[in-house]
């Protein structure tokens, strides 16, 4: 284990169906260079010496997971997914508690359909947030001109893009603080779209760490095609 980077647990919420892909299976199980998207998303963490363990949250009736080679990896634990992302992550955190994880342990939550996370970005996130009192997330500054529109689709104003960042994953927070933020926000029926928004709702200010723009989330068919055309994902 590296002496320079903090040890961490990884959580992968993977119970979604990915309806916008219009595929015959959840998008995390589509093929990319001879492996599923989910296997690529897990791989960067499983290859890291500072990983304590990983919990993947899956649909209770998921028929695809058992067929993956990594399903029997002793470092990976399975938790039940929730109806929303926040529920899946919360279930994974409860599982970590049952495994004996400490409230002060770092937890990195990563999208199941974000298969192009680079080791350099992961190391950068761990190094820059190692002593941070809150934690934070990988993000990319907005590049294009941004418009705010009304309900008719008419432009109301041009937004100052220097203040806008696109949130990526992993998102890195202490287990106890993230658990409390997610649990309390669910009770309050707050709108929570990622772990950082739960921390924000609880009054914290997560730190943004600039990452690579190619750490994309597969949402539509063209995203997967773009990744397939990259040399790193060409089948041997």
Helices and strands as residue ranges (DSSP letters): E 8-13, G 19-21, G 27-29, E 31-32, E 35-36, H 37-46, E 51-58, G 65-67, G 69-72, E 76-80, H 85-98, E 106-111, H 119-129, E 135-141, E 146-149, E 155-159, G 161-163, E 165-174, H 175-187, H 195-201, E 207-210, H 221-228, G 231-233
